[in-house]
Amino acid sequence: MIKATRRLTQADDLDAHHASISQKVGSGTFIRQGGPQAHELFFDASCLFPAAASPAGGSAFLLSVCTRGYLQAVVSVDVLIEAERNIVEKLGAHAFHRYRQLVTETPFVMLPSPPEEAVARHEGIFFEDAHVVASALAGGCQFLITLDRRLQRRVEHAAPGITALAPRAFLETVLPEHPEYARVRHVD
């Protein structure tokens, strides 16, 4: 009985948080960090979910690199809401609070929901992930960070101008080329 009450409280808290996110993004509150050479990484919900579940995993480490200013994390309101709902439903209170801390500490560029016509243009190829691709492209991101292998393949074949990679692949193939790689690897 206590768990059910706690879940209901989390859901209520989540709805209030979603409203505050929409209000911030709607009022034009965008956060930029990093220099002009900083890669912009659009994070899919599939990466935010494991970052909340496993602080030592690749998704969490990549977010920490963004937090330290070596890369720029980008996300849409829709992706934040999708990740939160999945975390509350599947992982519980501890992971939800960790997720909230990650979102608060990571200097994301928060993009508004893409226009319906932009999503519709991508639905035939990207299906339920059309909003993700539309946001990443609208944000001018070089990389889409996702654990969804089908989405990675679809982006590779149908979305020129953006590269979809899993966090591990980005850490192993792209990050070593960063001019401050030695510093990036050092975690305080």
Contacts in CASP RR format, 6 or more apart in sequence:
PFRMAT RR
TARGET T0000
AUTHOR 0000-0000-0000
METHOD contacts of the structure
MODEL  1
MIKATRRLTQADDLDAHHASISQKVGSGTFIRQGGPQAHELFFDASCLFP
AAASPAGGSAFLLSVCTRGYLQAVVSVDVLIEAERNIVEKLGAHAFHRYR
QLVTETPFVMLPSPPEEAVARHEGIFFEDAHVVASALAGGCQFLITLDRR
LQRRVEHAAPGITALAPRAFLETVLPEHPEYARVRHVD
6 93 0 8 1.000
7 88 0 8 1.000
7 92 0 8 1.000
10 88 0 8 1.000
10 92 0 8 1.000
10 93 0 8 1.000
10 96 0 8 1.000
11 88 0 8 1.000
14 84 0 8 1.000
14 85 0 8 1.000
14 88 0 8 1.000
14 96 0 8 1.000
17 84 0 8 1.000
17 100 0 8 1.000
18 81 0 8 1.000
18 84 0 8 1.000
21 77 0 8 1.000
21 80 0 8 1.000
21 81 0 8 1.000
21 110 0 8 1.000
22 77 0 8 1.000
24 110 0 8 1.000
25 77 0 8 1.000
25 110 0 8 1.000
25 111 0 8 1.000
25 112 0 8 1.000
26 112 0 8 1.000
29 110 0 8 1.000
30 109 0 8 1.000
30 110 0 8 1.000
30 111 0 8 1.000
31 107 0 8 1.000
31 108 0 8 1.000
31 109 0 8 1.000
31 110 0 8 1.000
32 72 0 8 1.000
32 107 0 8 1.000
32 109 0 8 1.000
33 66 0 8 1.000
33 69 0 8 1.000
33 72 0 8 1.000
33 107 0 8 1.000
34 69 0 8 1.000
34 70 0 8 1.000
34 72 0 8 1.000
37 179 0 8 1.000
38 69 0 8 1.000
38 70 0 8 1.000
38 71 0 8 1.000
38 72 0 8 1.000
39 71 0 8 1.000
39 72 0 8 1.000
39 142 0 8 1.000
39 143 0 8 1.000
39 174 0 8 1.000
39 178 0 8 1.000
40 71 0 8 1.000
40 72 0 8 1.000
40 74 0 8 1.000
40 109 0 8 1.000
40 139 0 8 1.000
40 140 0 8 1.000
40 141 0 8 1.000
40 142 0 8 1.000
40 143 0 8 1.000
41 62 0 8 1.000
41 66 0 8 1.000
41 71 0 8 1.000
41 72 0 8 1.000
41 73 0 8 1.000
41 74 0 8 1.000
41 141 0 8 1.000
41 142 0 8 1.000
41 143 0 8 1.000
41 144 0 8 1.000
41 145 0 8 1.000
41 170 0 8 1.000
42 74 0 8 1.000
42 75 0 8 1.000
42 76 0 8 1.000
42 132 0 8 1.000
42 135 0 8 1.000
42 136 0 8 1.000
42 139 0 8 1.000
42 141 0 8 1.000
42 143 0 8 1.000
42 144 0 8 1.000
42 145 0 8 1.000
42 162 0 8 1.000
43 63 0 8 1.000
43 73 0 8 1.000
43 74 0 8 1.000
43 75 0 8 1.000
43 79 0 8 1.000
43 108 0 8 1.000
43 145 0 8 1.000
44 79 0 8 1.000
44 129 0 8 1.000
44 132 0 8 1.000
44 144 0 8 1.000
44 145 0 8 1.000
44 146 0 8 1.000
44 147 0 8 1.000
44 148 0 8 1.000
44 151 0 8 1.000
45 79 0 8 1.000
45 80 0 8 1.000
45 82 0 8 1.000
45 83 0 8 1.000
45 86 0 8 1.000
45 132 0 8 1.000
46 146 0 8 1.000
46 147 0 8 1.000
46 148 0 8 1.000
46 151 0 8 1.000
47 59 0 8 1.000
47 62 0 8 1.000
47 145 0 8 1.000
47 146 0 8 1.000
47 147 0 8 1.000
47 167 0 8 1.000
48 59 0 8 1.000
48 75 0 8 1.000
48 79 0 8 1.000
48 80 0 8 1.000
48 83 0 8 1.000
48 87 0 8 1.000
48 99 0 8 1.000
48 102 0 8 1.000
49 83 0 8 1.000
49 86 0 8 1.000
49 87 0 8 1.000
49 90 0 8 1.000
49 91 0 8 1.000
50 57 0 8 1.000
50 58 0 8 1.000
50 59 0 8 1.000
50 60 0 8 1.000
50 147 0 8 1.000
51 57 0 8 1.000
51 58 0 8 1.000
51 59 0 8 1.000
51 60 0 8 1.000
51 63 0 8 1.000
51 99 0 8 1.000
51 102 0 8 1.000
52 83 0 8 1.000
52 87 0 8 1.000
52 91 0 8 1.000
52 95 0 8 1.000
52 96 0 8 1.000
52 98 0 8 1.000
52 99 0 8 1.000
52 102 0 8 1.000
53 87 0 8 1.000
53 91 0 8 1.000
53 95 0 8 1.000
54 60 0 8 1.000
55 98 0 8 1.000
57 167 0 8 1.000
58 167 0 8 1.000
58 168 0 8 1.000
58 171 0 8 1.000
59 145 0 8 1.000
59 147 0 8 1.000
59 167 0 8 1.000
60 102 0 8 1.000
61 167 0 8 1.000
61 171 0 8 1.000
61 187 0 8 1.000
62 71 0 8 1.000
62 145 0 8 1.000
62 167 0 8 1.000
62 170 0 8 1.000
62 171 0 8 1.000
63 73 0 8 1.000
63 102 0 8 1.000
63 106 0 8 1.000
64 187 0 8 1.000
65 71 0 8 1.000
65 175 0 8 1.000
65 184 0 8 1.000
66 72 0 8 1.000
66 73 0 8 1.000
66 106 0 8 1.000
66 107 0 8 1.000
66 108 0 8 1.000
67 73 0 8 1.000
67 105 0 8 1.000
67 106 0 8 1.000
67 107 0 8 1.000
68 184 0 8 1.000
69 107 0 8 1.000
70 178 0 8 1.000
70 180 0 8 1.000
70 183 0 8 1.000
70 184 0 8 1.000
71 178 0 8 1.000
72 107 0 8 1.000
72 109 0 8 1.000
73 106 0 8 1.000
73 107 0 8 1.000
73 108 0 8 1.000
73 109 0 8 1.000
74 108 0 8 1.000
74 109 0 8 1.000
74 110 0 8 1.000
74 111 0 8 1.000
74 136 0 8 1.000
74 139 0 8 1.000
74 141 0 8 1.000
75 108 0 8 1.000
75 109 0 8 1.000
75 110 0 8 1.000
75 111 0 8 1.000
76 110 0 8 1.000
76 111 0 8 1.000
76 112 0 8 1.000
76 113 0 8 1.000
76 114 0 8 1.000
76 131 0 8 1.000
76 132 0 8 1.000
76 135 0 8 1.000
77 110 0 8 1.000
77 111 0 8 1.000
77 112 0 8 1.000
77 113 0 8 1.000
78 113 0 8 1.000
78 114 0 8 1.000
78 131 0 8 1.000
78 132 0 8 1.000
78 135 0 8 1.000
79 131 0 8 1.000
79 132 0 8 1.000
79 135 0 8 1.000
80 103 0 8 1.000
80 110 0 8 1.000
83 99 0 8 1.000
84 96 0 8 1.000
84 99 0 8 1.000
87 95 0 8 1.000
87 96 0 8 1.000
87 99 0 8 1.000
88 96 0 8 1.000
109 139 0 8 1.000
111 135 0 8 1.000
111 138 0 8 1.000
111 139 0 8 1.000
113 131 0 8 1.000
113 135 0 8 1.000
114 131 0 8 1.000
114 134 0 8 1.000
114 135 0 8 1.000
114 138 0 8 1.000
118 134 0 8 1.000
118 138 0 8 1.000
119 130 0 8 1.000
119 131 0 8 1.000
119 134 0 8 1.000
120 130 0 8 1.000
121 130 0 8 1.000
121 134 0 8 1.000
122 130 0 8 1.000
122 133 0 8 1.000
122 134 0 8 1.000
123 130 0 8 1.000
124 130 0 8 1.000
125 154 0 8 1.000
125 158 0 8 1.000
126 132 0 8 1.000
126 133 0 8 1.000
126 151 0 8 1.000
126 154 0 8 1.000
126 155 0 8 1.000
126 158 0 8 1.000
126 159 0 8 1.000
129 148 0 8 1.000
129 151 0 8 1.000
129 154 0 8 1.000
132 144 0 8 1.000
132 146 0 8 1.000
132 151 0 8 1.000
133 144 0 8 1.000
133 151 0 8 1.000
133 155 0 8 1.000
133 159 0 8 1.000
133 162 0 8 1.000
136 144 0 8 1.000
136 162 0 8 1.000
137 159 0 8 1.000
137 161 0 8 1.000
137 162 0 8 1.000
140 162 0 8 1.000
141 162 0 8 1.000
142 161 0 8 1.000
142 162 0 8 1.000
142 163 0 8 1.000
143 162 0 8 1.000
143 163 0 8 1.000
143 164 0 8 1.000
143 165 0 8 1.000
143 170 0 8 1.000
143 174 0 8 1.000
144 151 0 8 1.000
144 155 0 8 1.000
144 162 0 8 1.000
144 163 0 8 1.000
144 164 0 8 1.000
144 165 0 8 1.000
145 164 0 8 1.000
145 165 0 8 1.000
145 166 0 8 1.000
145 167 0 8 1.000
145 170 0 8 1.000
146 152 0 8 1.000
146 164 0 8 1.000
146 165 0 8 1.000
146 166 0 8 1.000
147 166 0 8 1.000
147 167 0 8 1.000
149 166 0 8 1.000
151 164 0 8 1.000
152 164 0 8 1.000
152 165 0 8 1.000
152 166 0 8 1.000
154 164 0 8 1.000
155 162 0 8 1.000
155 163 0 8 1.000
155 164 0 8 1.000
156 163 0 8 1.000
156 164 0 8 1.000
165 173 0 8 1.000
165 174 0 8 1.000
175 181 0 8 1.000
175 184 0 8 1.000
178 184 0 8 1.000
END
